[in-house]
C-alpha cells in the first residue's frame, strides 16, 4: 500500500531479461534518490528466466538491496522460436564473471511475475512507471489476464523496437521485439496508459545517445565495489566494441535510458508521437516496428518515440550510481 515513505518518490517496476545493460538499468534505478523500486519482474530473453533471476539477485546483492522483491515470469515467447543473446552477453548473461558467493535463489518470490504486476497495479493505481527492457511477454500476458491492467499504470517506458527498419537479430527487427513479436504487438495495440519507447537505432547508432570513450573509460575505472562489478561484467563487450569500432567514437548502451526517462522525464529533449504497430506476417520483416509518420492509417498516436535525451545528465547518473 502507498504510505508516507513513498509519497514523494516515483514508483517503478522493472521488467528485465538481465543481461549487462539490464543490470545497468537496475543499478541506476536503485541509486536514484527520487525512485522506489517496488519490484523486478523477470522474463526470458538474453538468457533463460532462471538465469535472469540469478543475475538480478546478484546485482541487488552488490548494491545492498536484496530487500527488493524479484519475481520469475515467462520462460518462452508467446509464439515463435526460442532464442537468446548469450553470444553478446555471455553464457550467464553477465559477461561470465565468476560469482563465488551467489545469493540464495530462495529469495525469488513464489508469486508469478504476471500476478505480481497485476497486484502491484491494484495496490498503487495510477502511480507505477513500468520500465520494460526485455521481450514483452510478461506484459502481454498481464493485459490478457486483466484488460484493465494498463489503465492502472501511470506509464509504460519500453526499450525495444526500431524506427528505421534497422535490425539486430534480423535485418529489420530489434532483439526484444523479434524475440516475442506477438507480445510486442499485443502491448502496442492494447496498452491505454501513456507509452514511451527508446528505439534500437536511437540507443545504438545516434551520436546524441553515445558516451565518448574517454568519458566511458573513466566510468569503467570507478574503484568502488559497485564500480568494479560494473566494469567486470561489461569488460568483454566493451573491448569487443572498441576493437570492432562498431559504433564510432562513442560507447552505446540501451536499457539504462528507459529507466532514466522514467525516473527523470525532464531529460527528454526531443520526441515524436506516432501510431506504431509490429509486423507479424512478413516473411522477412516479422518483429519490425512500423511507425505511421504520415498518418496514412488515420489512427491516433499510441507511442511517444524518444529521440534525444540530456546526455550530460545521463553520464552523471552513471557516475553517481557507481560511487
C-alpha positions as YAML, in Angstrom:
chain: A
units: angstrom
residues:
- id: 1
  name: UNK
  ca: [0.00, 0.00, 0.00]
- id: 2
  name: UNK
  ca: [1.13, 3.58, -0.60]
- id: 3
  name: UNK
  ca: [2.43, 5.22, 2.52]
- id: 4
  name: UNK
  ca: [4.24, 8.30, 3.67]
- id: 5
  name: UNK
  ca: [7.60, 6.79, 2.70]
- id: 6
  name: UNK
  ca: [6.57, 6.54, -0.95]
- id: 7
  name: UNK
  ca: [4.54, 9.69, -1.45]
- id: 8
  name: UNK
  ca: [7.50, 11.77, -2.61]
- id: 9
  name: UNK
  ca: [9.08, 9.07, -4.80]
- id: 10
  name: UNK
  ca: [8.44, 7.71, -8.26]
- id: 11
  name: UNK
  ca: [7.24, 4.13, -8.00]
- id: 12
  name: UNK
  ca: [8.96, 1.95, -10.57]
- id: 13
  name: UNK
  ca: [8.73, -1.71, -11.55]
- id: 14
  name: UNK
  ca: [11.38, -3.05, -13.92]
- id: 15
  name: UNK
  ca: [10.72, -5.94, -16.30]
- id: 16
  name: UNK
  ca: [14.08, -7.39, -17.34]
- id: 17
  name: UNK
  ca: [15.87, -10.26, -19.10]
- id: 18
  name: UNK
  ca: [19.01, -9.40, -17.19]
- id: 19
  name: UNK
  ca: [21.97, -9.06, -19.49]
- id: 20
  name: UNK
  ca: [24.57, -6.45, -18.66]
- id: 21
  name: UNK
  ca: [22.59, -3.47, -19.97]
- id: 22
  name: UNK
  ca: [19.55, -4.57, -17.92]
- id: 23
  name: UNK
  ca: [21.95, -4.70, -14.97]
- id: 24
  name: UNK
  ca: [22.92, -1.10, -15.70]
- id: 25
  name: UNK
  ca: [19.25, -0.08, -15.67]
- id: 26
  name: UNK
  ca: [18.77, -1.80, -12.31]
- id: 27
  name: UNK
  ca: [21.87, -0.09, -10.89]
- id: 28
  name: UNK
  ca: [20.57, 3.32, -11.91]
- id: 29
  name: UNK
  ca: [17.08, 2.59, -10.54]
- id: 30
  name: UNK
  ca: [18.45, 1.56, -7.16]
- id: 31
  name: UNK
  ca: [20.51, 4.72, -6.79]
- id: 32
  name: UNK
  ca: [18.10, 7.47, -7.84]
- id: 33
  name: UNK
  ca: [17.03, 9.35, -4.68]
- id: 34
  name: UNK
  ca: [13.61, 10.06, -6.18]
- id: 35
  name: UNK
  ca: [12.85, 6.42, -7.08]
- id: 36
  name: UNK
  ca: [11.42, 3.50, -5.14]
- id: 37
  name: UNK
  ca: [11.75, 0.16, -6.92]
- id: 38
  name: UNK
  ca: [8.64, -1.81, -5.99]
- id: 39
  name: UNK
  ca: [9.85, -4.98, -7.65]
- id: 40
  name: UNK
  ca: [11.71, -6.54, -10.54]
- id: 41
  name: UNK
  ca: [9.90, -8.96, -12.83]
- id: 42
  name: UNK
  ca: [11.97, -11.39, -14.86]
- id: 43
  name: UNK
  ca: [11.39, -12.83, -18.32]
- id: 44
  name: UNK
  ca: [13.43, -14.98, -20.67]
- id: 45
  name: UNK
  ca: [15.30, -13.20, -23.44]
- id: 46
  name: UNK
  ca: [19.03, -12.62, -23.20]
- id: 47
  name: UNK
  ca: [19.18, -15.80, -21.10]
- id: 48
  name: UNK
  ca: [16.61, -18.22, -19.63]
- id: 49
  name: UNK
  ca: [14.37, -16.87, -16.91]
- id: 50
  name: UNK
  ca: [16.05, -18.76, -14.05]
- id: 51
  name: UNK
  ca: [19.40, -17.23, -15.02]
- id: 52
  name: UNK
  ca: [17.71, -13.84, -15.29]
- id: 53
  name: UNK
  ca: [16.54, -14.19, -11.68]
- id: 54
  name: UNK
  ca: [20.05, -15.16, -10.55]
- id: 55
  name: UNK
  ca: [21.52, -12.16, -12.34]
- id: 56
  name: UNK
  ca: [19.03, -9.74, -10.81]
- id: 57
  name: UNK
  ca: [19.76, -11.08, -7.33]
- id: 58
  name: UNK
  ca: [23.46, -10.71, -7.99]
- id: 59
  name: UNK
  ca: [23.08, -7.05, -8.88]
- id: 60
  name: UNK
  ca: [20.86, -6.44, -5.87]
- id: 61
  name: UNK
  ca: [23.43, -8.03, -3.57]
- id: 62
  name: UNK
  ca: [26.28, -5.84, -4.86]
- id: 63
  name: UNK
  ca: [24.12, -2.79, -4.27]
- id: 64
  name: UNK
  ca: [22.94, -3.94, -0.85]
- id: 65
  name: UNK
  ca: [19.29, -4.13, -1.93]
- id: 66
  name: UNK
  ca: [18.23, -7.75, -1.59]
- id: 67
  name: UNK
  ca: [15.07, -6.36, 0.02]
- id: 68
  name: UNK
  ca: [13.72, -5.57, -3.48]
- id: 69
  name: UNK
  ca: [11.29, -8.36, -4.49]
- id: 70
  name: UNK
  ca: [12.21, -10.42, -7.55]
- id: 71
  name: UNK
  ca: [9.56, -12.34, -9.48]
- id: 72
  name: UNK
  ca: [10.03, -15.14, -12.00]
- id: 73
  name: UNK
  ca: [7.95, -14.75, -15.16]
- id: 74
  name: UNK
  ca: [7.61, -16.30, -18.61]
- id: 75
  name: UNK
  ca: [10.37, -18.57, -19.89]
- id: 76
  name: UNK
  ca: [9.22, -18.84, -23.51]
- id: 77
  name: UNK
  ca: [7.75, -16.38, -26.01]
- id: 78
  name: UNK
  ca: [4.03, -16.49, -26.72]
- id: 79
  name: UNK
  ca: [4.79, -17.58, -30.28]
- id: 80
  name: UNK
  ca: [7.94, -18.22, -32.22]
- id: 81
  name: UNK
  ca: [11.28, -19.89, -31.87]
- id: 82
  name: UNK
  ca: [13.14, -19.73, -28.56]
- id: 83
  name: UNK
  ca: [16.40, -17.79, -28.94]
- id: 84
  name: UNK
  ca: [18.77, -15.94, -26.60]
- id: 85
  name: UNK
  ca: [21.57, -13.37, -26.69]
- id: 86
  name: UNK
  ca: [24.33, -15.28, -24.93]
- id: 87
  name: UNK
  ca: [26.55, -14.59, -27.92]
- id: 88
  name: UNK
  ca: [26.66, -10.96, -26.76]
- id: 89
  name: UNK
  ca: [26.08, -11.02, -23.00]
- id: 90
  name: UNK
  ca: [27.98, -14.23, -22.17]
- id: 91
  name: UNK
  ca: [26.71, -17.66, -21.22]
- id: 92
  name: UNK
  ca: [25.43, -16.35, -17.90]
- id: 93
  name: UNK
  ca: [24.24, -13.00, -19.27]
- id: 94
  name: UNK
  ca: [26.70, -11.01, -17.15]
- id: 95
  name: UNK
  ca: [29.95, -11.46, -19.04]
- id: 96
  name: UNK
  ca: [30.75, -14.87, -17.47]
- id: 97
  name: UNK
  ca: [32.37, -13.23, -14.46]
- id: 98
  name: UNK
  ca: [32.59, -15.83, -11.65]
- id: 99
  name: UNK
  ca: [30.31, -15.33, -8.66]
- id: 100
  name: UNK
  ca: [31.83, -17.26, -5.76]
- id: 101
  name: UNK
  ca: [29.09, -16.41, -3.27]
- id: 102
  name: UNK
  ca: [25.78, -16.09, -5.15]
- id: 103
  name: UNK
  ca: [22.61, -15.02, -3.34]
- id: 104
  name: UNK
  ca: [20.17, -17.78, -2.50]
- id: 105
  name: UNK
  ca: [17.63, -18.43, -5.22]
- id: 106
  name: UNK
  ca: [15.10, -18.85, -2.42]
- id: 107
  name: UNK
  ca: [14.95, -15.06, -2.42]
- id: 108
  name: UNK
  ca: [12.92, -15.22, -5.65]
- id: 109
  name: UNK
  ca: [9.28, -14.71, -4.73]
- id: 110
  name: UNK
  ca: [6.84, -17.59, -5.15]
- id: 111
  name: UNK
  ca: [4.32, -15.25, -6.81]
- id: 112
  name: UNK
  ca: [4.50, -15.29, -10.60]
- id: 113
  name: UNK
  ca: [5.71, -12.07, -12.23]
- id: 114
  name: UNK
  ca: [2.44, -11.53, -14.11]
- id: 115
  name: UNK
  ca: [0.40, -11.90, -10.94]
- id: 116
  name: UNK
  ca: [2.77, -9.52, -9.19]
- id: 117
  name: UNK
  ca: [2.29, -6.90, -11.92]
- id: 118
  name: UNK
  ca: [-1.49, -7.12, -11.57]
- id: 119
  name: UNK
  ca: [-1.36, -6.98, -7.77]
- id: 120
  name: UNK
  ca: [1.05, -4.05, -7.59]
- id: 121
  name: UNK
  ca: [-1.03, -2.07, -10.08]
- id: 122
  name: UNK
  ca: [-4.06, -2.51, -7.81]
- id: 123
  name: UNK
  ca: [-2.12, -1.52, -4.71]
- id: 124
  name: UNK
  ca: [-0.73, 1.61, -6.40]
- id: 125
  name: UNK
  ca: [-3.29, 2.63, -9.04]
- id: 126
  name: UNK
  ca: [-2.09, 5.40, -11.33]
- id: 127
  name: UNK
  ca: [1.32, 5.57, -9.65]
- id: 128
  name: UNK
  ca: [3.57, 2.94, -11.23]
- id: 129
  name: UNK
  ca: [6.00, 3.59, -14.05]
- id: 130
  name: UNK
  ca: [6.60, 0.20, -15.64]
- id: 131
  name: UNK
  ca: [10.02, 0.10, -17.30]
- id: 132
  name: UNK
  ca: [10.25, -2.79, -19.79]
- id: 133
  name: UNK
  ca: [13.73, -3.50, -21.14]
- id: 134
  name: UNK
  ca: [13.14, -7.08, -22.28]
- id: 135
  name: UNK
  ca: [10.84, -9.08, -24.52]
- id: 136
  name: UNK
  ca: [7.29, -8.02, -23.64]
- id: 137
  name: UNK
  ca: [5.93, -11.49, -22.83]
- id: 138
  name: UNK
  ca: [5.05, -10.73, -19.20]
- id: 139
  name: UNK
  ca: [3.30, -7.50, -20.21]
- id: 140
  name: UNK
  ca: [1.26, -9.21, -22.91]
- id: 141
  name: UNK
  ca: [0.18, -11.96, -20.54]
- id: 142
  name: UNK
  ca: [-0.78, -9.35, -17.93]
- id: 143
  name: UNK
  ca: [-3.12, -7.49, -20.26]
- id: 144
  name: UNK
  ca: [-4.66, -10.77, -21.42]
- id: 145
  name: UNK
  ca: [-5.32, -11.81, -17.84]
- id: 146
  name: UNK
  ca: [-6.67, -8.38, -16.89]
- id: 147
  name: UNK
  ca: [-7.54, -5.96, -19.70]
- id: 148
  name: UNK
  ca: [-7.76, -3.11, -17.16]
- id: 149
  name: UNK
  ca: [-4.15, -3.55, -16.08]
- id: 150
  name: UNK
  ca: [-2.66, -0.89, -18.39]
- id: 151
  name: UNK
  ca: [-5.21, 1.70, -17.26]
- id: 152
  name: UNK
  ca: [-3.91, 1.32, -13.70]
- id: 153
  name: UNK
  ca: [-0.35, 2.22, -14.72]
- id: 154
  name: UNK
  ca: [0.97, 5.75, -14.67]
- id: 155
  name: UNK
  ca: [3.04, 4.99, -17.77]
- id: 156
  name: UNK
  ca: [4.98, 2.36, -19.65]
- id: 157
  name: UNK
  ca: [8.52, 3.02, -20.87]
- id: 158
  name: UNK
  ca: [9.92, 0.47, -23.32]
- id: 159
  name: UNK
  ca: [13.39, -0.14, -24.66]
- id: 160
  name: UNK
  ca: [12.72, -2.02, -27.86]
- id: 161
  name: UNK
  ca: [11.57, -1.89, -31.43]
- id: 162
  name: UNK
  ca: [13.01, 0.21, -34.20]
- id: 163
  name: UNK
  ca: [12.05, 3.23, -36.28]
- id: 164
  name: UNK
  ca: [14.21, 2.90, -39.39]
- id: 165
  name: UNK
  ca: [13.90, -0.85, -40.05]
- id: 166
  name: UNK
  ca: [17.47, -1.31, -38.83]
- id: 167
  name: UNK
  ca: [17.56, -4.62, -37.04]
- id: 168
  name: UNK
  ca: [19.80, -6.52, -34.69]
- id: 169
  name: UNK
  ca: [18.87, -10.21, -34.79]
- id: 170
  name: UNK
  ca: [17.23, -9.92, -38.20]
- id: 171
  name: UNK
  ca: [17.85, -7.32, -40.91]
- id: 172
  name: UNK
  ca: [14.75, -5.40, -39.81]
- id: 173
  name: UNK
  ca: [13.93, -6.32, -36.20]
- id: 174
  name: UNK
  ca: [15.39, -5.37, -32.81]
- id: 175
  name: UNK
  ca: [16.01, -8.24, -30.35]
- id: 176
  name: UNK
  ca: [13.22, -7.66, -27.80]
- id: 177
  name: UNK
  ca: [10.53, -7.29, -30.46]
- id: 178
  name: UNK
  ca: [11.94, -10.10, -32.59]
- id: 179
  name: UNK
  ca: [12.11, -12.50, -29.61]
- id: 180
  name: UNK
  ca: [8.38, -12.19, -28.92]
- id: 181
  name: UNK
  ca: [6.79, -10.28, -31.76]
- id: 182
  name: UNK
  ca: [3.28, -11.34, -30.78]
- id: 183
  name: UNK
  ca: [3.77, -9.92, -27.31]
- id: 184
  name: UNK
  ca: [5.11, -6.64, -28.67]
- id: 185
  name: UNK
  ca: [2.10, -6.39, -30.99]
- id: 186
  name: UNK
  ca: [-0.29, -7.04, -28.09]
- id: 187
  name: UNK
  ca: [1.32, -4.36, -25.95]
- id: 188
  name: UNK
  ca: [1.30, -1.66, -28.62]
- id: 189
  name: UNK
  ca: [-2.28, -2.46, -29.57]
- id: 190
  name: UNK
  ca: [-3.78, -2.75, -26.08]
- id: 191
  name: UNK
  ca: [-1.93, -0.55, -23.57]
- id: 192
  name: UNK
  ca: [-4.02, 2.51, -22.82]
- id: 193
  name: UNK
  ca: [-1.60, 4.27, -20.48]
- id: 194
  name: UNK
  ca: [0.98, 6.69, -21.90]
- id: 195
  name: UNK
  ca: [3.66, 4.62, -23.65]
- id: 196
  name: UNK
  ca: [7.16, 5.88, -24.43]
- id: 197
  name: UNK
  ca: [9.75, 3.98, -26.43]
- id: 198
  name: UNK
  ca: [13.53, 4.12, -26.71]
- id: 199
  name: UNK
  ca: [14.08, 2.52, -30.13]
- id: 200
  name: UNK
  ca: [17.14, 0.49, -31.04]
- id: 201
  name: UNK
  ca: [18.57, 2.90, -33.60]
- id: 202
  name: UNK
  ca: [18.47, 5.85, -31.21]
- id: 203
  name: UNK
  ca: [20.19, 3.89, -28.45]
- id: 204
  name: UNK
  ca: [22.80, 2.22, -30.62]
- id: 205
  name: UNK
  ca: [23.61, 4.44, -33.56]
- id: 206
  name: UNK
  ca: [22.84, 8.04, -32.67]
- id: 207
  name: UNK
  ca: [25.75, 10.19, -31.56]
- id: 208
  name: UNK
  ca: [23.23, 12.04, -29.39]
- id: 209
  name: UNK
  ca: [22.89, 8.95, -27.18]
- id: 210
  name: UNK
  ca: [26.56, 7.95, -27.14]
- id: 211
  name: UNK
  ca: [29.07, 8.41, -24.34]
- id: 212
  name: UNK
  ca: [32.55, 9.46, -25.54]
- id: 213
  name: UNK
  ca: [35.06, 6.67, -24.98]
- id: 214
  name: UNK
  ca: [37.30, 8.73, -22.73]
- id: 215
  name: UNK
  ca: [34.32, 9.50, -20.51]
- id: 216
  name: UNK
  ca: [33.22, 5.87, -20.53]
- id: 217
  name: UNK
  ca: [36.72, 4.73, -19.59]
- id: 218
  name: UNK
  ca: [36.50, 6.97, -16.52]
- id: 219
  name: UNK
  ca: [33.20, 5.34, -15.59]
- id: 220
  name: UNK
  ca: [34.69, 1.88, -16.09]
- id: 221
  name: UNK
  ca: [37.57, 2.87, -13.82]
- id: 222
  name: UNK
  ca: [35.50, 3.81, -10.77]
- id: 223
  name: UNK
  ca: [37.29, 1.86, -7.99]
- id: 224
  name: UNK
  ca: [34.37, 1.11, -5.66]
- id: 225
  name: UNK
  ca: [32.91, -2.39, -5.23]
- id: 226
  name: UNK
  ca: [29.97, -1.31, -7.39]
- id: 227
  name: UNK
  ca: [32.25, 0.21, -9.99]
- id: 228
  name: UNK
  ca: [34.49, -2.86, -10.18]
- id: 229
  name: UNK
  ca: [31.48, -5.16, -10.55]
- id: 230
  name: UNK
  ca: [30.03, -2.99, -13.31]
- id: 231
  name: UNK
  ca: [33.37, -2.89, -15.14]
- id: 232
  name: UNK
  ca: [33.84, -6.65, -14.83]
- id: 233
  name: UNK
  ca: [30.50, -7.65, -16.33]
- id: 234
  name: UNK
  ca: [30.92, -5.10, -19.15]
- id: 235
  name: UNK
  ca: [34.59, -5.78, -19.90]
- id: 236
  name: UNK
  ca: [34.21, -8.31, -22.71]
- id: 237
  name: UNK
  ca: [31.52, -6.44, -24.62]
- id: 238
  name: UNK
  ca: [33.25, -3.07, -24.23]
- id: 239
  name: UNK
  ca: [36.54, -4.43, -25.57]
- id: 240
  name: UNK
  ca: [34.68, -6.08, -28.43]
- id: 241
  name: UNK
  ca: [33.04, -2.77, -29.34]
- id: 242
  name: UNK
  ca: [36.31, -0.89, -29.15]
- id: 243
  name: UNK
  ca: [38.07, -3.44, -31.36]
- id: 244
  name: UNK
  ca: [35.32, -3.56, -33.94]
- id: 245
  name: UNK
  ca: [34.74, 0.21, -33.86]
- id: 246
  name: UNK
  ca: [31.12, -0.73, -34.49]
- id: 247
  name: UNK
  ca: [29.63, 2.45, -33.13]
- id: 248
  name: UNK
  ca: [32.29, 5.05, -33.80]
- id: 249
  name: UNK
  ca: [33.80, 7.34, -31.17]
- id: 250
  name: UNK
  ca: [31.16, 6.60, -28.53]
- id: 251
  name: UNK
  ca: [30.10, 3.86, -26.15]
- id: 252
  name: UNK
  ca: [26.45, 2.95, -26.61]
- id: 253
  name: UNK
  ca: [24.07, 1.13, -24.34]
- id: 254
  name: UNK
  ca: [20.30, 0.69, -24.46]
- id: 255
  name: UNK
  ca: [18.34, -0.34, -21.38]
- id: 256
  name: UNK
  ca: [19.52, 2.34, -18.92]
- id: 257
  name: UNK
  ca: [17.91, 5.06, -21.00]
- id: 258
  name: UNK
  ca: [14.41, 3.69, -20.43]
- id: 259
  name: UNK
  ca: [15.00, 3.91, -16.69]
- id: 260
  name: UNK
  ca: [16.48, 7.40, -16.99]
- id: 261
  name: UNK
  ca: [13.42, 8.64, -18.92]
- id: 262
  name: UNK
  ca: [11.02, 7.14, -16.37]
- id: 263
  name: UNK
  ca: [12.93, 8.47, -13.37]
- id: 264
  name: UNK
  ca: [13.73, 11.89, -14.84]
- id: 265
  name: UNK
  ca: [11.31, 12.79, -17.65]
- id: 266
  name: UNK
  ca: [12.88, 16.23, -17.87]
- id: 267
  name: UNK
  ca: [15.93, 14.66, -19.60]
- id: 268
  name: UNK
  ca: [13.89, 14.15, -22.78]
- id: 269
  name: UNK
  ca: [14.99, 16.77, -25.31]
- id: 270
  name: UNK
  ca: [13.25, 15.51, -28.43]
- id: 271
  name: UNK
  ca: [10.36, 13.14, -29.01]
- id: 272
  name: UNK
  ca: [7.65, 12.37, -31.55]
- id: 273
  name: UNK
  ca: [4.14, 10.97, -31.10]
- id: 274
  name: UNK
  ca: [3.18, 8.35, -33.69]
- id: 275
  name: UNK
  ca: [0.93, 5.40, -34.26]
- id: 276
  name: UNK
  ca: [3.04, 2.24, -34.30]
- id: 277
  name: UNK
  ca: [2.44, -1.45, -34.69]
- id: 278
  name: UNK
  ca: [4.52, -4.61, -35.09]
- id: 279
  name: UNK
  ca: [4.71, -6.68, -38.26]
- id: 280
  name: UNK
  ca: [3.66, -10.27, -37.59]
- id: 281
  name: UNK
  ca: [3.15, -11.74, -41.06]
- id: 282
  name: UNK
  ca: [6.06, -10.55, -43.17]
- id: 283
  name: UNK
  ca: [8.32, -13.31, -44.42]
- id: 284
  name: UNK
  ca: [11.45, -11.22, -43.78]
- id: 285
  name: UNK
  ca: [10.13, -8.39, -41.60]
- id: 286
  name: UNK
  ca: [8.43, -10.17, -38.67]
- id: 287
  name: UNK
  ca: [9.11, -8.24, -35.47]
- id: 288
  name: UNK
  ca: [9.77, -4.90, -37.17]
- id: 289
  name: UNK
  ca: [8.09, -1.92, -35.53]
- id: 290
  name: UNK
  ca: [6.26, 0.09, -38.18]
- id: 291
  name: UNK
  ca: [5.59, 3.79, -37.49]
- id: 292
  name: UNK
  ca: [2.95, 5.72, -39.42]
- id: 293
  name: UNK
  ca: [4.74, 9.05, -39.57]
- id: 294
  name: UNK
  ca: [2.47, 10.49, -42.27]
- id: 295
  name: UNK
  ca: [-0.85, 9.45, -40.73]
- id: 296
  name: UNK
  ca: [-1.73, 7.14, -43.63]
- id: 297
  name: UNK
  ca: [-3.77, 4.88, -41.32]
- id: 298
  name: UNK
  ca: [-5.55, 7.87, -39.74]
- id: 299
  name: UNK
  ca: [-5.07, 6.47, -36.23]
- id: 300
  name: UNK
  ca: [-4.35, 8.33, -33.04]
- id: 301
  name: UNK
  ca: [-0.75, 8.07, -31.79]
- id: 302
  name: UNK
  ca: [-0.19, 5.24, -29.33]
- id: 303
  name: UNK
  ca: [3.53, 5.76, -28.80]
- id: 304
  name: UNK
  ca: [5.93, 8.54, -27.88]
- id: 305
  name: UNK
  ca: [9.27, 7.87, -29.51]
- id: 306
  name: UNK
  ca: [12.17, 9.29, -27.53]
- id: 307
  name: UNK
  ca: [14.74, 10.66, -29.96]
- id: 308
  name: UNK
  ca: [17.16, 12.60, -27.78]
- id: 309
  name: UNK
  ca: [17.99, 12.84, -24.09]
- id: 310
  name: UNK
  ca: [20.27, 15.02, -21.98]
- id: 311
  name: UNK
  ca: [23.49, 13.00, -22.12]
- id: 312
  name: UNK
  ca: [25.29, 15.13, -19.53]
- id: 313
  name: UNK
  ca: [22.62, 14.21, -17.02]
- id: 314
  name: UNK
  ca: [22.75, 10.54, -18.04]
- id: 315
  name: UNK
  ca: [26.53, 10.38, -17.68]
- id: 316
  name: UNK
  ca: [26.32, 11.95, -14.24]
- id: 317
  name: UNK
  ca: [23.78, 9.29, -13.19]
- id: 318
  name: UNK
  ca: [26.26, 6.55, -14.13]
- id: 319
  name: UNK
  ca: [28.99, 8.21, -12.05]
- id: 320
  name: UNK
  ca: [26.67, 8.68, -9.07]
- id: 321
  name: UNK
  ca: [25.33, 5.12, -9.23]
- id: 322
  name: UNK
  ca: [28.75, 3.51, -9.08]
- id: 323
  name: UNK
  ca: [30.25, 5.52, -6.23]
...
